[in-house]
């Protein structure tokens, strides 16, 4: 079953349901730092969970969640930790996690320095789905 492209905003996130029902893209905007990460994690978990509940009965749900960090302006250690925890939580549901970053960006370098490339796939644009 083909799913049309659909976007919905959830706070500082945009959930993108593309033409591939196996891929869910979540665009993150703004800052992922110590002052915002707790609220962001809660909002992100809720947005993904709500989307998974809606689509899982219709199309089986995604096997890949892509966190699009291309519009993130600050990515701190707290933000990196949040991404690692998110990958573990989704992995427990048999869902792979990837992050999309700009090539040669500081965010991309931080992901590698933190070793997160061992836990999730780091993608350069364009995005799947």
Secondary structure, 3 states (H helix, E strand, C coil): CCCCCEEEEECCEEEEECCCCCEEEEEEEEEECCCCHHHHHHHHHHHHHHHHHHHHHHHCCCCEEEEEEEEEEEECHHHHHHHHHHHHHHHCCCCEEEEEECCCCHHHHHHHHCCHHHCCEEEECCCCC
